Amino acid sequence: MAKGKTDELRRKDGVWDPLRSSRSDLKRAERIPGTPQSLSPAYRLAFADNDFLCREELRPVRLQLELLKVEMLLTEYGIRSTVVMFGGARIPAPGQPAWAAKNAGQKANLEAASVFYDEARKFARLCSEWSAGHDYKEYVVVTGGGPGVMEAGNRGAADVGAPSIGLNVVLPHEQAPNPYVTPELSFNFHYFAIRKMHFLMRAKAITVFPGGFGTLDELFETITLMQTGRMAKVPLILFGEQFWRRVVDFDALAEFGTIAPEDVDLISFVNTADEACAIIKRFYEKENGAS
């Protein structure tokens, strides 16, 4: 057999596979003459039939695909651990208008909160400099890929030439990934649940900046997983203690008895990027004896 033909029978990982690939059959199917039979939707290859894949009965398959695609690509990229940055899409960069404000009060609040954009950007930059010492395989910044705090996180990584991940999700209003996400690490989701799994699957630390319902959802799912032992305890750091103490009375939950007093200790409050980085470094120096 000619060398070229032999090479065709090897997968990208070098494994010998004499079975014809789905990609090659897809190309062949495109060249089939158009007849009433071949043009029928029933004749499409199942894996290339979007109408079929979007059927209600295929939901379990779509869930699996969203879990598998991102996992495979992150593994191929060599990313072993991440630092998660949750936070509000509506927080503007300093000097930029609060695009989501509906009244003067909201405008003032959101524009004052731009300090968190700066801290998020600085925190991501510090994490990315730390990640550089691990060949950008550990402590890689991951955000939701959108505007606001998410943009600040990806931007901070880009400031020092580091890769960063964006996990976007399809929403009713138009949106696109922010321009600072590494293109090869820019993902899009239909299922919020699978997206949240990917946030946590490699997380060595989780930071949460002021935000709305989405940020609260991400915070409470994370802390519940840690509280119930479904996830290892890693640094869970809330930026903006004054904001969080006002929005959620964690101590009141403990006093009422609906959580244990020690559950409050799962959370650390900070106001600056330097404070957050110090917590993460102390945690891993204590746990692993290494940075």
Buried (B, 14 or more C-beta within 10 A) or exposed (E): EEEEEEEBBEEEEEEEEEEEEEEEEEEEEEEEEEEEEEEEEEEBEEEEBEEBEEEEEBEEEBBEBBBEBBBEBBEEBEBBBBBBBBBBBBBBBEEEEBEBBEEEEEBEBBBEBBBBBBBBBBBBBBBBBBBEEEEBEBBBBBBBBBBBBBBBBBBBBBBBEBBBBBBBBEEEEEBEBBEBBBEEBBBBBBBBEBBBBBBBBBBBBBBBBBBEEBBBBBBEBBBBBBBEEEBEEBBBBBBBEEBBEEBBEBEEBBEEEEBEEEBEEBBBBBBBBEBBBEBBBEBBEEEEEEE
